[in-house]
Amino acid sequence: MAAPIAQLFKGTNRAALIGLLSLTLVSGIAAGDYIGQSRHRSTVDEALSTVVKRDPLAPKRAVLERAAIEAILKASGDRWSNYFPVQSVDLFNSEIQGRYSGVGIWLRKNASGVLELSSVQPGSPAAIAGLKVRDLLVSVDGVSVSTATVPTAVAALRGKPKSIVKISVERDQSPINISITRAAVLTGDVVATQIAPRILYLQVSAVSSHSADDVATALRKYSHSKGIILDLRDNPGGLIDVAVKLVSNFLNVGTVVSYSRKGEDDRILSSTNSSPDTAPMTVLINRSTASAAEVMAAALQDRNRAVLLGEKSYGKGTVQEVISLMDGSQIEVTIGKYRTPSGTVIDGVGVKPDLSVAESGEIAKALQVLTGLASLDTSGKITKK
């Protein structure tokens, strides 16, 4: 904190730095540090106003302020943080709701800061076109987005149904160019199938607002006394409260996940279900199972409710919170790290399956495991040896 500000933001371009300093002032006003328009007028604000007023090359103040916010988030080192300008808030909310017009993909920043596909919705235009999880997003309609913010790329991908968007991705260092016809994507994050007599297959591709209710509906609709396969492969996570509600279909009263908030007591999220589903259960995970999906898998494993099959999960175990700013825009910032019911931290570690299985053989192995579980125990609890 004692470092000169020029060193602190070394490498930040002029516009972003000016905007960053401006935002410091704006944040002070929002926090109540300024009472009255002129009291304790900041030299930073004076400098910004002078630049905007006199510099013919200076962009509008709003442009500088957006650059400032994005610079703050970048300087924080929080790879999961995002800024949603007012015009992007509805897009963000529609994705969480599971209803939007686009191509049916979720995006995240990888460890190198490059945009990659974190989930491809089954049956979506993206899935039909052959896009895959971990493809690197290079450009949209000829405009480079590889290092753009997630909201910027999401906005570029959105559009009217039946309109065409040209997408360039990189897979295994090979470029792929695809034209995709956008469609109205409507809550397809849960797919339920009677995969075998009295065995239910549940694929949850993301944790959006309706996912828990959709799973509950499937449990009522399909016979599954011989077992459940919960497929969380390539699930990037989503809403943690929905994840807790979803997994509570299978867990009785008790802790699902906890996390600490800065300067506050631990927050514990629990199941309150006194009569959960007790059918034998397996869970499929892979290296792209992340965040809230990892929370669900870990809770089921920790509480001896299911056998996990597949490969170690992604290891994204941080909690993000969306906060509204004074102009209606929003920032998404990390506020803590998830801990499993046993107190294990997921972030940077991932969830290790009980049985390591190649992805091509996971469903067959899950069916085999369920056959054994059904013959051993009908209480919904699994005794591991």
C-alpha positions in Angstrom: 0.0 0.0 0.0 3.0 2.3 0.5 4.1 1.8 -3.1 3.8 4.9 -5.3 0.6 4.8 -7.3 2.5 4.9 -10.6 4.3 1.7 -9.6 1.1 0.1 -8.3 -0.5 0.4 -11.7 2.5 0.0 -13.8 1.4 -1.2 -17.2 -2.1 0.2 -16.9 -2.9 2.5 -19.9 -3.5 6.2 -19.4 -7.3 6.1 -19.8 -7.7 3.2 -17.5 -5.5 4.8 -14.8 -7.4 8.1 -15.0 -10.7 6.2 -14.8 -9.4 4.2 -11.9 -8.6 7.3 -9.9 -12.0 8.7 -10.8 -13.7 5.6 -9.5 -11.9 6.0 -6.2 -13.6 9.3 -5.9 -17.0 8.0 -7.0 -16.7 5.1 -4.6 -16.0 7.5 -1.8 -19.2 9.4 -2.5 -21.2 6.2 -2.6 -19.7 5.2 0.8 -20.7 8.5 2.4 -17.1 9.8 2.6 -18.4 13.0 0.8 -21.1 15.1 2.2 -22.0 17.9 -0.2 -20.7 18.4 -3.7 -17.6 20.5 -3.0 -16.4 19.5 0.5 -12.9 17.9 0.4 -12.8 18.2 -3.4 -10.2 15.7 -4.6 -7.2 16.7 -6.8 -7.8 13.4 -8.6 -11.4 14.5 -9.5 -10.1 17.9 -10.5 -7.5 16.3 -12.7 -10.0 14.0 -14.3 -12.4 16.8 -15.0 -9.6 18.9 -16.5 -8.6 16.0 -18.8 -12.1 15.4 -19.9 -12.8 19.1 -20.5 -9.5 20.0 -22.2 -8.0 16.9 -23.8 -9.4 16.6 -27.3 -8.3 12.9 -27.3 -10.0 12.0 -24.1 -13.0 9.7 -24.3 -16.2 10.3 -22.5 -16.2 10.1 -18.7 -18.3 6.9 -18.8 -15.7 5.2 -20.9 -13.0 6.1 -18.4 -15.1 5.0 -15.5 -15.8 1.6 -17.1 -12.0 1.2 -17.8 -11.4 2.1 -14.2 -13.7 -0.5 -12.8 -12.2 -3.2 -15.0 -8.7 -2.1 -14.0 -9.6 -2.4 -10.3 -10.9 -5.9 -10.8 -7.9 -6.9 -12.8 -5.5 -5.4 -10.3 -7.2 -7.4 -7.5 -5.9 -10.6 -9.1 -9.3 -12.1 -8.8 -9.7 -14.1 -12.0 -13.4 -14.7 -11.3 -14.4 -11.1 -10.9 -16.5 -9.4 -13.6 -18.1 -6.0 -14.3 -21.5 -5.8 -15.9 -22.4 -2.4 -17.3 -26.0 -1.4 -17.1 -26.7 -2.7 -20.6 -25.2 -6.1 -19.7 -27.0 -6.7 -16.5 -30.1 -8.1 -18.2 -27.9 -10.4 -20.2 -26.3 -11.7 -17.1 -29.6 -12.2 -15.3 -31.1 -14.0 -18.3 -28.2 -16.5 -18.3 -28.7 -17.2 -14.6 -32.4 -17.7 -15.3 -31.5 -20.1 -18.1 -33.5 -18.2 -20.7 -31.8 -16.2 -23.4 -31.2 -15.9 -27.1 -27.8 -17.0 -28.2 -25.8 -20.2 -28.9 -25.9 -22.0 -25.5 -22.5 -21.8 -24.0 -21.1 -20.6 -20.7 -17.7 -18.8 -20.5 -14.9 -18.4 -18.0 -11.3 -17.2 -17.9 -8.7 -19.9 -17.8 -5.5 -19.7 -15.7 -3.9 -17.8 -18.5 -6.6 -15.2 -18.6 -8.0 -16.4 -22.0 -11.7 -17.0 -22.5 -12.7 -20.6 -22.7 -16.0 -22.5 -23.0 -16.9 -23.9 -19.5 -20.2 -25.5 -20.6 -22.0 -26.3 -23.8 -25.8 -26.8 -23.2 -27.1 -30.1 -24.6 -29.1 -29.7 -27.8 -28.1 -26.0 -28.1 -26.8 -24.4 -31.4 -23.3 -24.6 -30.0 -23.6 -28.3 -29.3 -25.0 -29.0 -32.7 -22.2 -27.1 -34.3 -19.6 -29.2 -32.5 -18.2 -26.7 -29.9 -16.7 -28.4 -26.9 -15.9 -27.5 -23.3 -12.4 -26.0 -23.0 -12.4 -24.7 -26.6 -10.7 -21.3 -26.4 -12.9 -18.4 -27.8 -10.8 -16.4 -30.2 -13.2 -14.1 -32.0 -16.9 -13.3 -32.6 -17.9 -12.0 -36.0 -14.3 -11.2 -36.7 -13.7 -9.2 -33.6 -11.0 -10.7 -31.2 -12.4 -11.5 -27.8 -9.8 -13.9 -26.4 -8.7 -11.5 -23.7 -12.0 -9.6 -23.4 -14.1 -9.7 -20.3 -16.7 -12.4 -19.9 -19.7 -9.9 -20.1 -18.2 -8.3 -23.3 -18.0 -11.7 -25.0 -21.4 -12.8 -23.8 -22.9 -9.7 -25.2 -21.3 -10.3 -28.5 -22.6 -13.9 -28.7 -26.2 -12.8 -27.9 -28.6 -11.8 -30.7 -32.0 -12.3 -32.2 -33.1 -15.9 -32.9 -32.3 -17.1 -36.4 -29.5 -14.5 -36.8 -26.1 -15.9 -37.7 -22.9 -15.4 -35.6 -19.4 -16.4 -36.8 -17.3 -17.9 -34.1 -13.6 -18.7 -34.1 -12.2 -21.1 -31.5 -8.9 -22.8 -30.8 -8.9 -26.5 -29.9 -5.6 -28.3 -29.2 -3.8 -25.3 -30.8 -5.8 -25.8 -34.1 -8.2 -23.0 -35.3 -11.8 -23.8 -36.0 -14.2 -21.4 -37.7 -17.9 -22.0 -37.3 -21.1 -20.2 -38.3 -23.9 -20.7 -35.9 -27.6 -19.8 -36.1 -28.7 -18.3 -32.8 -31.8 -19.7 -31.1 -34.0 -18.9 -28.2 -32.5 -21.1 -25.5 -34.9 -22.0 -22.8 -33.9 -23.8 -19.5 -32.4 -27.0 -20.8 -29.9 -27.4 -18.0 -31.5 -30.6 -16.6 -32.1 -33.7 -18.8 -33.8 -36.7 -17.3 -33.9 -40.2 -18.8 -35.0 -43.6 -17.7 -31.7 -45.1 -18.6 -32.6 -48.6 -17.3 -35.5 -50.2 -15.5 -36.0 -48.2 -12.3 -32.8 -46.3 -12.8 -32.9 -42.6 -13.4 -30.2 -40.7 -15.3 -30.0 -37.0 -14.5 -27.7 -34.7 -16.5 -27.3 -31.3 -14.9 -25.3 -29.1 -17.3 -25.4 -25.9 -15.2 -26.9 -24.7 -12.0 -29.4 -22.0 -13.1 -32.5 -20.8 -11.2 -34.8 -23.7 -12.2 -32.3 -26.6 -11.9 -33.3 -27.8 -8.4 -37.0 -27.7 -9.3 -36.4 -29.6 -12.5 -34.5 -32.3 -10.6 -37.3 -32.6 -8.1 -39.9 -32.9 -10.9 -37.8 -35.7 -12.5 -37.6 -37.6 -9.2 -41.4 -37.6 -9.0 -41.9 -38.5 -12.7 -39.4 -41.4 -13.2 -39.2 -44.7 -11.3 -35.7 -44.9 -9.7 -35.8 -47.4 -6.8 -32.8 -49.1 -8.2 -30.7 -46.0 -8.4 -29.8 -42.6 -9.7 -27.0 -41.4 -11.9 -26.3 -37.7 -11.4 -24.1 -36.5 -14.2 -22.2 -33.3 -13.3 -19.6 -33.6 -16.1 -18.8 -30.3 -17.7 -21.0 -28.5 -15.3 -19.5 -25.0 -14.6 -21.6 -24.3 -11.5 -23.9 -21.4 -11.1 -26.1 -20.3 -8.2 -25.0 -21.8 -4.9 -28.4 -21.5 -3.2 -29.9 -23.5 -6.0 -27.1 -26.0 -5.8 -27.8 -26.5 -2.0 -31.5 -26.9 -2.8 -30.8 -29.4 -5.6 -28.5 -31.6 -3.6 -30.9 -31.4 -0.6 -33.2 -33.6 -2.6 -30.8 -36.4 -1.6 -29.4 -35.3 1.7 -31.2 -35.2 5.1 -30.8 -32.4 7.6 -27.2 -31.2 7.9 -24.4 -29.1 6.4 -24.0 -29.0 2.6 -21.3 -26.3 2.4 -19.8 -23.5 4.3 -17.6 -20.5 3.7 -16.1 -17.5 5.5 -16.8 -13.9 4.6 -14.2 -11.2 5.4 -14.8 -9.9 8.9 -17.9 -12.0 9.5 -18.7 -15.4 11.0 -18.8 -18.5 8.8 -21.9 -18.9 6.7 -23.2 -22.5 6.7 -25.7 -23.6 4.1 -27.6 -26.7 5.1 -30.2 -29.2 3.9 -33.4 -29.0 5.9 -35.0 -32.1 4.2 -36.1 -34.6 6.8 -37.2 -37.1 4.2 -34.8 -37.0 1.2 -34.7 -39.5 -1.6 -32.8 -42.6 -0.5 -32.3 -44.5 -3.8 -28.7 -45.8 -4.4 -26.8 -43.0 -6.1 -23.7 -42.4 -8.2 -22.3 -39.1 -9.4 -20.2 -38.5 -12.5 -17.6 -35.8 -12.5 -14.7 -34.7 -14.7 -12.0 -32.1 -14.9 -14.6 -29.5 -16.1 -17.0 -30.0 -13.1 -16.6 -26.7 -11.3 -17.8 -24.4 -8.5 -21.3 -25.1 -7.3 -21.2 -28.5 -9.1 -18.2 -29.4 -7.1 -20.0 -28.3 -4.0 -22.8 -30.8 -4.7 -20.5 -33.6 -5.6 -18.4 -33.0 -2.5 -21.4 -32.9 -0.1 -22.8 -36.2 -1.5 -19.3 -37.8 -1.1 -18.6 -36.3 2.4 -21.9 -37.4 3.7 -21.6 -40.9 2.3 -24.7 -40.5 0.2 -23.2 -41.3 -3.3 -20.2 -42.9 -5.0 -18.3 -40.5 -7.2 -16.9 -41.7 -10.5 -14.8 -40.1 -13.2 -11.8 -37.8 -12.8 -10.8 -35.1 -10.4 -12.8 -31.9 -10.8 -11.7 -28.5 -11.8 -10.9 -27.0 -8.4 -12.9 -23.7 -8.6 -14.0 -23.4 -5.0 -14.4 -19.7 -4.5 -17.6 -17.8 -3.7 -18.7 -14.9 -5.8 -21.2 -12.2 -4.9 -22.9 -9.8 -7.3 -23.1 -6.2 -6.0 -25.1 -3.4 -7.6 -23.4 -0.1 -8.1 -25.1 3.3 -7.9 -25.8 3.5 -11.7 -27.4 0.1 -11.9 -24.3 -1.7 -13.1 -23.0 -4.7 -11.2 -19.7 -6.1 -10.1 -19.1 -9.8 -9.3 -16.3 -10.3 -6.7 -14.9 -13.2 -4.8 -15.9 -13.1 -1.1 -14.6 -16.5 0.2 -13.8 -20.1 -0.3 -16.1 -23.1 -0.1 -15.5 -25.9 2.4 -17.1 -29.3 2.3 -19.1 -30.7 5.2 -15.9 -32.2 6.5 -14.1 -28.9 6.3 -12.1 -29.6 3.2 -11.3 -26.7 0.9 -12.1 -27.3 -2.8 -10.3 -24.3 -4.4 -7.1 -25.3 -6.2 -7.6 -28.9 -5.2 -10.8 -30.2 -6.7 -12.9 -33.2 -5.7 -11.3 -36.6 -6.1 -13.7 -39.4 -7.3 -14.1 -42.6 -5.3 -13.4 -44.5 -8.5 -11.3 -43.1 -11.3 -13.0 -44.1 -14.6 -12.3 -43.0 -18.2 -15.1 -40.7 -19.4 -16.2 -43.2 -22.1 -16.8 -45.8 -19.5 -18.4 -43.8 -16.7 -22.1 -44.6 -17.4 -21.5 -48.3 -17.7 -19.4 -48.3 -14.5 -22.1 -46.3 -12.7 -24.8 -48.8 -13.7 -22.5 -51.6 -12.4 -22.0 -49.8 -9.1 -25.7 -49.1 -8.7 -26.4 -52.8 -9.1 -24.1 -53.6 -6.2 -25.4 -50.8 -4.0 -29.0 -51.8 -4.6 -28.3 -55.3 -3.3 -26.4 -54.1 -0.3 -28.2 -51.1 1.2 -31.6 -49.5 0.8 -31.1 -46.9 3.5 -29.5 -44.3 1.2 -26.3 -44.5 3.1 -23.1 -46.0 1.7 -20.5 -47.6 3.9 -17.1 -47.2 2.2 -14.2 -49.6 2.9 
